[in-house]
């Protein structure tokens, strides 16, 4: 059974962020986008089913945001995405509480099964 997911996206690249939004909306997801960790934090109180989080962000980076969220008791699944997909970066993301790590570049279609795995829910099916 499918469930409409509310997905937050933190990605500083406008084109990439819009591509994620378009893909997710075409699969029936609701999306909220932020170009920085600080913008995301300013949305405090909003409830999301999953967070798509880039590591390289202006100001606070994605790993710092992830650590802050987990330190505050946030349990929402977080899919970390980065062009720096070396094992060390992947391990750091997982140690800080990432649910899943996707290294760029990846096929856009790979995002949907990654979110299904992270959330345990089917999307658009």
Backbone as ProteinMPNN parsed JSONL, in Angstrom:
{"seq_chain_A": "XXXXXXXXXXXXXXXXXXXXXXXXXXXXXXXXXXXXXXXXXXXXXXXXXXXXXXXXXXXXXXXXXXXXXXXXXXXXXXXXXXXXXXXXXXXXXXXXXXXXXXXXXXXXXXXXXXXXXXXXXXXXX", "coords_chain_A": {"N_chain_A": [[0.843, -1.178, 0.0], [0.545, 2.197, -0.838], [1.797, 5.332, 0.399], [1.503, 8.756, 0.863], [4.385, 10.516, 0.964], [5.986, 12.98, 2.946], [8.555, 14.889, 2.108], [11.564, 16.413, 2.964], [14.038, 18.436, 1.493], [17.381, 19.228, 1.513], [19.541, 20.977, -0.184], [22.012, 22.733, -1.844], [22.436, 23.311, -4.531], [20.589, 24.714, -7.0], [19.527, 23.576, -9.41], [19.805, 20.812, -9.021], [18.281, 20.467, -6.715], [15.733, 21.209, -7.698], [15.403, 19.18, -9.588], [15.235, 16.898, -7.923], [12.869, 17.581, -6.56], [10.986, 17.602, -8.711], [11.121, 14.899, -9.573], [10.292, 13.523, -7.227], [7.739, 14.612, -6.772], [6.476, 13.729, -9.086], [6.103, 11.145, -8.409], [4.184, 11.276, -6.528], [4.862, 12.381, -4.046], [4.98, 14.83, -1.41], [6.885, 17.783, -1.289], [9.365, 19.784, 0.369], [11.664, 22.309, 0.121], [15.011, 23.358, 0.803], [17.77, 25.567, 0.749], [19.882, 25.626, 2.427], [21.297, 24.437, 5.547], [20.636, 26.06, 7.65], [18.295, 27.328, 6.738], [16.611, 25.116, 6.7], [16.539, 24.487, 9.455], [15.168, 26.708, 10.343], [12.611, 26.06, 9.752], [11.519, 24.8, 11.866], [9.425, 22.622, 13.679], [7.905, 21.702, 11.621], [6.761, 18.641, 10.206], [8.257, 15.908, 8.756], [8.492, 12.997, 6.674], [10.864, 12.026, 5.779], [14.238, 13.052, 5.228], [16.196, 14.413, 2.698], [19.501, 14.943, 2.332], [22.17, 16.935, 1.455], [25.732, 16.854, 1.759], [27.714, 18.852, 1.345], [27.23, 22.065, 1.991], [26.495, 25.599, 2.084], [27.663, 27.53, 4.857], [26.565, 25.896, 7.718], [27.43, 22.512, 7.422], [26.11, 19.448, 5.925], [26.637, 17.156, 7.513], [27.029, 18.255, 10.024], [24.493, 19.343, 10.475], [23.019, 16.949, 10.501], [24.129, 15.682, 12.788], [23.295, 17.508, 14.711], [20.494, 17.28, 14.533], [20.104, 14.561, 15.264], [21.199, 14.682, 17.815], [19.268, 16.176, 19.069], [17.296, 14.382, 19.318], [15.84, 13.694, 17.063], [14.351, 11.35, 14.977], [13.653, 10.834, 12.378], [14.033, 9.303, 9.153], [17.055, 9.79, 7.309], [18.421, 10.467, 4.248], [21.506, 10.701, 3.056], [23.274, 12.527, 0.665], [26.016, 12.846, -1.486], [28.718, 14.143, -3.442], [31.141, 13.467, -2.619], [31.938, 10.549, -2.169], [33.637, 8.802, -0.871], [34.775, 6.065, 1.154], [35.389, 6.89, 3.784], [33.878, 9.26, 4.136], [31.306, 8.26, 3.774], [31.189, 6.495, 5.976], [31.415, 8.36, 8.099], [29.017, 9.778, 7.781], [27.133, 7.748, 8.275], [27.81, 7.092, 10.918], [27.014, 9.404, 12.181], [24.338, 9.188, 12.048], [22.938, 8.833, 9.635], [20.488, 7.289, 7.595], [20.724, 6.138, 5.148], [23.093, 6.251, 2.46], [23.801, 7.937, -0.507], [25.927, 8.119, -3.209], [26.945, 10.721, -5.352], [27.682, 10.789, -8.825], [24.327, 9.578, -9.368], [21.793, 7.493, -10.814], [18.747, 9.132, -11.43], [16.421, 7.607, -10.977], [17.185, 5.946, -8.936], [16.751, 7.189, -6.564], [14.11, 6.869, -5.653], [13.728, 4.031, -4.834], [15.656, 4.147, -2.811], [14.543, 5.94, -0.97], [12.257, 4.482, -0.334], [13.416, 2.285, 0.931], [14.668, 3.594, 3.097], [12.472, 4.681, 4.487], [10.742, 2.572, 4.763], [8.389, 2.397, 3.394], [6.207, 2.202, 0.538], [6.346, 4.084, -2.494], [4.242, 5.983, -4.439], [2.997, 3.751, -5.555]], "CA_chain_A": [[0.0, 0.0, 0.0], [1.366, 3.4, -0.92], [1.558, 6.39, 1.366], [2.099, 10.006, 0.395], [5.473, 10.908, 1.858], [6.386, 14.377, 3.053], [10.009, 14.826, 2.012], [12.334, 17.662, 3.01], [15.261, 18.363, 0.694], [18.365, 20.277, 1.798], [20.502, 20.902, -1.296], [22.313, 24.114, -2.227], [22.43, 23.468, -5.984], [19.201, 24.933, -7.415], [19.12, 22.626, -10.443], [19.694, 19.484, -8.414], [17.132, 20.528, -5.812], [14.526, 21.184, -8.532], [15.293, 17.839, -10.183], [14.716, 16.021, -6.869], [11.463, 17.948, -6.356], [10.195, 17.122, -9.853], [11.07, 13.441, -9.519], [9.484, 13.08, -6.088], [6.342, 15.003, -7.003], [5.929, 12.855, -10.133], [5.782, 9.886, -7.729], [3.144, 11.54, -5.544], [5.371, 12.878, -2.762], [4.986, 16.26, -1.116], [8.272, 18.182, -1.033], [9.729, 21.089, 0.897], [13.081, 22.445, -0.236], [15.819, 24.344, 1.517], [19.09, 25.694, 0.126], [20.919, 25.577, 3.462], [20.918, 23.815, 6.813], [20.007, 27.096, 8.471], [16.913, 27.479, 6.267], [15.875, 23.948, 7.181], [16.32, 24.635, 10.896], [14.179, 27.771, 10.54], [11.284, 25.474, 9.547], [11.282, 23.993, 13.064], [8.033, 22.325, 13.966], [7.34, 20.975, 10.482], [6.959, 17.197, 10.311], [8.583, 15.266, 7.486], [8.694, 11.548, 6.761], [12.247, 11.729, 5.437], [15.066, 14.19, 4.829], [17.275, 14.199, 1.734], [20.473, 15.908, 2.83], [23.49, 17.028, 0.826], [26.768, 17.122, 2.758], [28.366, 20.141, 1.103], [26.278, 23.167, 2.023], [27.086, 26.832, 2.602], [27.425, 27.642, 6.299], [26.58, 24.597, 8.389], [27.39, 21.428, 6.434], [25.09, 18.442, 6.15], [26.968, 16.271, 8.631], [26.778, 19.012, 11.258], [23.034, 19.372, 10.637], [22.61, 15.601, 10.886], [24.514, 15.484, 14.189], [22.434, 18.366, 15.53], [19.159, 16.677, 14.555], [20.138, 13.338, 16.074], [21.444, 15.103, 19.191], [18.009, 16.706, 19.596], [16.354, 13.275, 19.408], [15.101, 13.498, 15.806], [14.519, 9.975, 14.496], [13.237, 10.73, 10.979], [15.063, 8.781, 8.254], [17.827, 10.788, 6.566], [19.21, 9.958, 3.131], [22.6, 11.635, 2.796], [23.743, 12.483, -0.718], [27.227, 13.641, -1.639], [29.662, 13.805, -4.512], [32.303, 12.926, -1.911], [31.424, 9.255, -1.731], [34.687, 7.924, -0.376], [34.345, 5.254, 2.293], [35.507, 7.667, 5.022], [32.729, 10.169, 4.213], [30.136, 7.405, 3.986], [31.229, 6.039, 7.369], [31.104, 9.499, 8.981], [27.582, 10.054, 7.673], [26.405, 6.675, 8.956], [28.07, 7.23, 12.352], [26.255, 10.552, 12.685], [22.921, 8.847, 12.078], [22.281, 8.705, 8.329], [19.799, 6.026, 7.369], [21.223, 5.628, 3.877], [24.017, 7.168, 1.786], [23.872, 7.822, -1.963], [27.023, 8.892, -3.778], [26.735, 11.337, -6.67], [26.373, 10.843, -9.481], [23.51, 8.369, -9.367], [20.641, 7.598, -11.704], [17.627, 9.711, -10.687], [15.475, 6.564, -10.564], [17.693, 5.279, -7.73], [16.299, 7.91, -5.37], [12.83, 6.331, -5.17], [13.937, 2.855, -3.977], [16.422, 4.539, -1.619], [13.579, 6.497, -0.019], [11.408, 3.378, 0.128], [14.22, 1.533, 1.894], [14.885, 4.415, 4.294], [11.226, 4.914, 5.22], [9.966, 1.348, 4.912], [7.084, 2.616, 2.753], [6.26, 2.28, -0.918], [6.072, 5.424, -3.009], [3.537, 6.098, -5.708], [2.618, 2.484, -6.139]], "C_chain_A": [[0.887, 1.239, 0.0], [0.915, 4.43, 0.106], [2.215, 7.644, 0.81], [3.15, 10.429, 1.412], [5.709, 12.407, 1.797], [7.905, 14.398, 3.165], [10.609, 16.224, 2.066], [13.635, 17.433, 2.251], [16.157, 19.524, 1.09], [19.502, 20.092, 0.803], [20.747, 22.323, -1.782], [22.315, 24.354, -3.731], [20.979, 23.546, -6.469], [18.708, 23.887, -8.407], [18.915, 21.233, -9.871], [18.465, 19.429, -7.515], [15.821, 20.447, -6.609], [14.316, 19.822, -9.184], [14.744, 16.842, -9.164], [13.231, 16.292, -6.65], [10.588, 17.374, -7.464], [10.03, 15.605, -9.815], [10.126, 12.966, -8.414], [8.016, 13.429, -6.266], [5.698, 14.128, -8.074], [5.568, 11.477, -9.575], [4.798, 10.102, -6.578], [3.604, 12.023, -4.189], [5.133, 14.382, -2.633], [6.424, 16.637, -0.787], [8.355, 19.589, -0.469], [11.228, 21.206, 0.701], [13.745, 23.589, 0.494], [17.207, 24.372, 0.897], [20.22, 25.674, 1.144], [20.378, 24.876, 4.703], [20.183, 24.816, 7.691], [18.559, 27.327, 8.055], [16.051, 26.312, 6.743], [15.553, 24.101, 8.671], [15.279, 25.701, 11.207], [12.752, 27.248, 10.351], [10.879, 24.607, 10.74], [9.791, 23.826, 13.316], [7.354, 21.586, 12.826], [7.668, 19.494, 10.641], [7.167, 16.606, 8.929], [8.756, 13.775, 7.723], [10.14, 11.165, 6.509], [12.945, 13.02, 5.025], [16.109, 13.711, 3.831], [18.275, 15.305, 2.004], [21.797, 15.827, 2.085], [24.513, 17.328, 1.922], [27.36, 18.51, 2.58], [27.324, 21.233, 0.963], [27.003, 24.426, 2.47], [26.766, 26.956, 4.093], [27.574, 26.285, 6.956], [26.513, 23.485, 7.345], [26.369, 20.365, 6.844], [25.374, 17.512, 7.315], [26.743, 16.962, 9.97], [25.273, 19.096, 11.525], [22.531, 18.013, 11.11], [22.926, 15.334, 12.357], [23.617, 16.297, 15.117], [21.027, 17.765, 15.646], [19.125, 15.438, 15.441], [20.367, 13.669, 17.548], [20.195, 15.641, 19.87], [16.927, 15.627, 19.662], [15.519, 13.035, 18.161], [15.402, 12.113, 15.243], [14.113, 9.778, 13.032], [14.37, 10.16, 10.128], [15.743, 9.911, 7.476], [18.649, 10.07, 5.501], [20.249, 11.02, 2.81], [23.098, 11.412, 1.375], [24.97, 13.368, -0.836], [28.049, 13.18, -2.83], [30.96, 13.271, -3.917], [31.892, 11.581, -1.333], [32.526, 8.269, -1.367], [34.181, 7.203, 0.876], [34.38, 6.041, 3.602], [34.304, 8.599, 5.207], [31.454, 9.372, 4.473], [30.072, 6.952, 5.437], [30.889, 7.156, 8.34], [29.612, 9.807, 8.964], [26.773, 9.003, 8.433], [26.597, 6.755, 10.472], [27.271, 8.374, 12.96], [24.75, 10.331, 12.61], [22.203, 8.814, 10.749], [21.626, 7.33, 8.232], [20.373, 5.332, 6.145], [22.131, 6.676, 3.261], [23.979, 6.884, 0.291], [25.008, 8.703, -2.46], [26.652, 9.439, -5.146], [27.903, 10.956, -7.559], [25.642, 9.511, -9.328], [22.357, 8.585, -10.341], [19.468, 8.15, -10.903], [16.636, 8.662, -10.182], [15.909, 5.862, -9.281], [17.192, 5.947, -6.456], [15.016, 7.304, -4.796], [13.03, 5.06, -4.341], [14.757, 3.172, -2.723], [15.487, 5.101, -0.555], [12.644, 5.418, 0.518], [12.14, 2.535, 1.167], [14.357, 2.306, 3.201], [13.625, 4.539, 5.141], [10.431, 3.641, 5.496], [8.578, 1.454, 4.302], [7.246, 2.626, 1.241], [5.822, 3.669, -1.362], [5.364, 5.305, -4.346], [3.071, 4.804, -6.323], [1.279, 2.062, -5.706]], "O_chain_A": [[1.861, 1.317, 0.749], [-0.209, 4.387, 0.605], [3.351, 7.6, 0.339], [2.838, 10.671, 2.578], [5.638, 13.02, 0.732], [8.473, 13.984, 4.175], [10.211, 17.11, 1.309], [14.252, 16.374, 2.355], [15.744, 20.681, 1.013], [20.316, 19.177, 0.927], [19.8, 23.042, -2.098], [22.204, 25.501, -4.165], [20.231, 22.573, -6.367], [17.6, 23.368, -8.266], [17.945, 20.556, -10.211], [17.702, 18.464, -7.55], [14.911, 19.705, -6.239], [13.182, 19.363, -9.319], [13.882, 16.029, -9.498], [12.429, 15.362, -6.564], [9.57, 16.738, -7.192], [8.928, 15.09, -10.003], [9.269, 12.113, -8.643], [7.143, 12.623, -5.943], [4.51, 13.817, -7.988], [4.813, 10.73, -10.198], [4.604, 9.212, -5.75], [2.802, 12.072, -3.257], [5.091, 15.105, -3.628], [7.112, 15.896, -0.085], [7.541, 20.459, -0.779], [11.979, 20.304, 1.072], [13.144, 24.629, 0.764], [17.761, 23.326, 0.556], [21.392, 25.702, 0.768], [19.168, 24.741, 4.883], [19.23, 24.467, 8.388], [17.688, 27.501, 8.908], [14.902, 26.5, 7.14], [14.42, 23.867, 9.091], [14.584, 25.614, 12.219], [11.792, 27.911, 10.743], [9.985, 23.769, 10.621], [9.009, 24.766, 13.182], [6.342, 20.918, 13.033], [8.73, 19.139, 11.152], [6.339, 16.789, 8.036], [9.117, 13.341, 8.817], [10.6, 10.116, 6.961], [12.312, 13.956, 4.536], [16.817, 12.734, 4.076], [17.934, 16.484, 1.916], [22.461, 14.791, 2.081], [24.187, 17.99, 2.908], [27.496, 19.261, 3.546], [26.625, 21.32, -0.047], [28.017, 24.34, 3.163], [25.701, 26.524, 4.534], [28.584, 25.605, 6.776], [25.64, 23.505, 6.477], [25.841, 20.382, 7.956], [24.455, 17.119, 8.032], [26.316, 16.331, 10.937], [24.831, 18.938, 12.663], [21.705, 17.938, 12.02], [22.082, 14.817, 13.089], [23.228, 15.824, 16.185], [20.444, 17.745, 16.73], [18.227, 15.283, 16.268], [19.801, 13.021, 18.429], [20.068, 15.576, 21.093], [15.783, 15.91, 20.017], [14.576, 12.244, 18.2], [16.562, 11.748, 15.054], [14.22, 8.671, 12.506], [15.536, 10.489, 10.348], [15.093, 10.862, 7.043], [19.458, 9.192, 5.801], [19.912, 12.109, 2.345], [23.315, 10.282, 0.938], [24.978, 14.499, -0.35], [28.074, 12.0, -3.179], [31.782, 12.692, -4.627], [31.541, 11.479, -0.158], [32.372, 7.059, -1.531], [33.275, 7.679, 1.56], [33.496, 5.878, 4.443], [33.772, 8.713, 6.312], [30.624, 9.764, 5.294], [29.013, 7.019, 6.061], [30.155, 6.936, 9.303], [29.014, 10.067, 10.008], [25.834, 9.342, 9.153], [25.656, 6.513, 11.229], [26.893, 8.316, 14.13], [23.971, 11.177, 13.049], [20.973, 8.77, 10.721], [22.156, 6.339, 8.733], [20.495, 4.108, 6.104], [21.958, 7.868, 3.513], [24.109, 5.736, -0.133], [25.047, 9.898, -2.166], [26.115, 8.723, -5.991], [29.023, 10.814, -7.067], [26.263, 8.458, -9.179], [21.995, 9.72, -10.65], [19.216, 7.678, -9.795], [16.077, 8.803, -9.095], [15.084, 5.246, -8.607], [17.207, 5.337, -5.386], [14.859, 7.236, -3.577], [12.536, 5.01, -3.214], [14.572, 2.533, -1.687], [15.619, 4.779, 0.625], [12.28, 5.439, 1.694], [11.551, 2.121, 2.165], [14.185, 1.743, 4.282], [13.694, 4.506, 6.37], [9.553, 3.628, 6.358], [7.686, 0.683, 4.655], [8.294, 3.01, 0.724], [5.033, 4.335, -0.692], [5.825, 4.62, -5.259], [2.773, 4.766, -7.517], [0.804, 1.002, -6.113]]}, "name": "protein", "num_of_chains": 1, "seq": "XXXXXXXXXXXXXXXXXXXXXXXXXXXXXXXXXXXXXXXXXXXXXXXXXXXXXXXXXXXXXXXXXXXXXXXXXXXXXXXXXXXXXXXXXXXXXXXXXXXXXXXXXXXXXXXXXXXXXXXXXXXXX"}
